């Protein structure tokens, strides 16, 4: 028998589908009791990421439970600065930390250790061997602007003030950092592709904090550089760009980066996005994670509106950002029925 078609991969390649394929950002994670049990057994988050058997198990958990059309690698965007020489750890209840902060030292004082990427490739190989044949396997990385905000500040921030200051006051120094991140990111995604992913996504979680001119320089240009490098090596591998908060800058991002598909956050009106984005470009999104928590009529209305807006173009159903840890399991099950019925 021929292998089962990968519906999500077909949509990423431009095919339209009456029933959109579905996966959810952060679908492997804290809302699942099986994840919480494994996390408690392994200890910290980074210990889980770097145990390739455990990370593969976490990646596969939502596929077993929900039969999603896509599986996304369980890892973290900050593996890149960790490989570039910063120390990485997670503070309970507060999130990731990186040291030393690049606000206080230069990039060339770090000692890169690219062996820190190898366990992630091992996870990819194990997942690729275990996934059902119809499931599309997605790899990912953080985009250079978002990664730089953590490297400069040492942790997440509400407005990325310190990194934005560096970009304005020391543009040459900041450009060198962005170039370094871009180079290693292209290599990292290439490694994931070689290990077995079918497509990749670039997450730019903090893209919304920049002015249009700065967005063009620090979001569009470096993403275009990464995508060009990947397309030269792997022209058949689709690339999804997710510039969270880009808003009115989405059209420029879609036109100038070279992405095959674009992910939309929940603040984007899907009908507006359908009008301004290139015709037939696949889109992904953009259900509000809080609508999924609410369930009921709010969920049904939101799903119907998104389906209606993107009925005429290739569409992958997803959230506008990561699934929240207090999301009821039964609401995810209901979402799958709403999308597929």
N, C-alpha and C positions, 0 to 999 in steps of 0.2 A: 504493500500500500504506500502511496506517496505520503510524505510527512504532512502533519496538520499545518494549515496556514497560520502564520503569525499575524493576526488581524491588526494589532497595534502597529506592527512594522509596516504593513500595507498602507495604513492611513498616513503614517509618517512619510511614506513615499508618494503620497498625493491621491490615493484612492479614497473615494467617499464611501460611507457606510450608513445604512439606515439606522443601525444600532451602533453608536460609537463605542469603541473599546474604552476600558476604564482601568485606571490605577490611581492611587492616592499618594501624594507626597507624605513622607514619614509613615508609610503604611506598616513598616516594621518598627514597632516601638511600644511606648509605655501604655497605650490604651489596651494592649493585649495581655491577658494574664500569663500566657506562656512566655512572653518576653520578660515580664517582671520576675517570673520564677528563675529564668536563666540569668538575668542580670544580678539577682540576689546571690546566686551560686557563684558567679564569676567575680563579683565585687564591683569595681568601678567601670565606668563607661569605656574608657580607653582599653582596659583589660579585655573587655568584650570585643572591641573592634580588632584588637591584635591577636586574638585567638581565632584563627581562620575557620576552624571547625564550628565554633560557637557563632561567629559572624555569618557563616553560611546558613546555619540553622535559623538564625534570626531573619535572614533574607527570605527564607522559604516559608516561614510561619504564616504570613498572611496569604500566601498562595494556597496553602493547604486549607485554610479556614474559609476564604472568600472566593477563590477561583478568579482572581483578577486577571486581566489580559496582559498586564505588565508587572515585572518584578524589578525593583530598584535595589542596587547594591547597598547593604548596610555598612556604612562607614561614616566619616565626618569630613567636612570641607577643610578642617584645619590640619589634616594630614600633610598638606602642602607646606605650610610654615614649619611644621615639625621636621619634615625632610630637609628644609632649607637651613635648619640649625637652631631654631628656637625650641625651648623646652615647652611642653604642652601638658597641662593637667586640667582636671575638672573639679571645681569647688561645688560641694553639695548644695543644691538649691540656688546657686548663683551662676553656673555656667562655666565656659572654658576660660582658661588663662594661658597667656604666652609670655615667656621671658627669655632674654631681656627685651624690653620694649624698644622698637626702632625709633621712637621719639627721642630716645636718649643715647643711641649708639648707631653706628653705620652698618649697612648690610654686609660689607666685606669683613666685619669682625665675627660673623657667624661662620660655623663650620658645617657645611652641608653633609647630610648622611642619607643618600638615596636608597640605602638598604631598608630604610623605614617604609618604603613603598612596597617592598616585596610581599609582606603578609597580605596586603590588599589584593594583589594579583593572585595569590594563592586562594583567597576567598572566592574571587571571580571564577577561577577554574573549577572549584568544588560546586558552586552554584550552577554554573553552566552545564555540568555533568548531571545534575539532579533535577533541573527544571522540566516540567512537561513540555513537549515539543511545540505546543501552540502558544506558549507564553514568551513574550518579548522581554529580553534581559537588558536593562538600562544601567549603564555606568554613569558616573557624574564627577564633577569637580566644581569648586567655587570659582567664580570669575575674579580676575585680578583686582578690581576695585574693592570688592567685598573682602577678599583675603587681606588686602593691604590695610583695611581699617582695623582688623584684629592685630596685625603685625606691628603697626605703629602704636596703637593704644594699649596693647597687651590684653584686651578683652573687648567685648561688645559695648556699644554706647548708643544712646538714643539719637544723637544727631551727627555722629562721626566728626565732631568738631576738630579734634586734634589732627586727624588725617586730612581733612579739608584744608586746614591751615597750612600743613606741610605742602600740599599740592599747589597752593597759591604762592607761598613764601619761598619754597625751595623746589621749583618745578623740575630742575634737572636731576636733583637727588631723588625726587619722587618718581620721575620717569624711569630712572635706573631700577628702582624697586619694582615698578609695574612690568618692565621688560623681563626682569628676572623671574617674576611670578609667571608671566606668560610663557616663557620658555619651558619651565619645569611642568607647567600645567599641560602643555601640548604633549610632553613626554609621558606624563602620568596617564592621560587619557589614551594615548597610544598603547601603553602597557595594558590598560584595561581591555582595549579592543583586541589586542593580541591574545589575551587570556580568555576571551569568549563573550564579551558583551555584544549586543546587536545594535545598540544606539547609545548616545551619551547626551547628558543634559548639563548645561552650564548654569549654575545658580548665581545670580547677582542680587542677593538679599537686600543690599543697601543702595541699590541703584537710584532709588527715589530721592536721595538726599542731595543730589547734584544739580547745579544750574544747567541749562541746555548746552552751553559751550563746554563746561567741565564734563558733562555727560558724554559729549562727542569724543573728548580727548581720553577720558579715563575708563569709559565703559565701551563705547562702540569700537574705538580703534584697537584696544588690546584683544577684545573678543574676536574681532575680524582677523587679527593676526593668528590667534589660536586656531580658528576655524579654517583659515587658508592652509595652515600647516597640516591639519588633520585631513582636509579634503585632498591634498596632494598625495598623502599616503594611503588614505582609505576613502576613495570617492563614493563608495556604496554605503557608507555608514551615516545614517541620519543624525543630525545634531539639533537638539532643542535648546533654545535660549529662553531663560526666565529672568527678565529684568524687573524684579519686584518694585512697584512704585513708579515705574517709568511714565505712566500716564500719557500725556500728549507727545512724549518722545518715542512712543512705541513704533510709529510708522518709520521713523528714521532708523531705529534699531533693526527693524525687520528688513529694510531695504539695503542697509549698509554693512551689516555684520556677515552676511552669507549664511545665516541659519536656515535650516530646512523647515523648522516649525517654531512657533513662539508660544510660550506659556504666559497666561494672563492671571494676575492676582485678582482678588475679590473686589477691589475698588474700581475695576474697569467695567463699564457698561458693555455687555456682550454685543448689543446691537450696534453701538458706535464702533467697537473693534472690528466687527464684520464689515463695516463700511470703509474704514481707513486702512486696513491691512491689505497686502497684495492679494488679488483674487486667486483662489485655490491654494493659498498657503495654509498648511495644516495649523490649527490652533489647539491649544490644550488649556483646560480649565473650565470654569473659574468659580466653582461653588464656594461660598463663604464657609469656612470651617465651623463657625458658630451656627449657621443654618443646619449643618449636619448634627450638631449637638441638640438643637431645638427639636428637630424631627417634625412629624405631623404635617400640618398644612403649610408651614413655613418652608419645610424641605421640599414638599411637592411643588409649591409655586416656583421656588428657585430653580429646581431641576427643569421644570417645564419651560421656563423663560430662557435658560441657557440652550436647551435643545432646539427651541424655536429659532433663536438668534443664529445658530450655526448649522441650521438644517441644510444649507446649500453649499457648504464647504467641508473638507476633511476635518474631523473633530475628534479629539481624544478627551473624554470626560475625566476631570480631575478636580481637586480643590484649588482654591486661590492661594493657599499656602499649606503648611504641614497640618496633619490631623492632630487635634488636641488630645492630651492624655486622658481627659474625662469624657471622651466620646463614647456613648453607649454602643456596644457591639451590635445590638439589634437595629440601630439606626444605620450602620454600615450595610447590614443585610437588606434593609429597606431601600437604601440608595441603589444597590445593585438591581433590585427588582424594578425600581422606577426607571432606571436608565435602560434596562434590557427588555422590559415589557412593552 
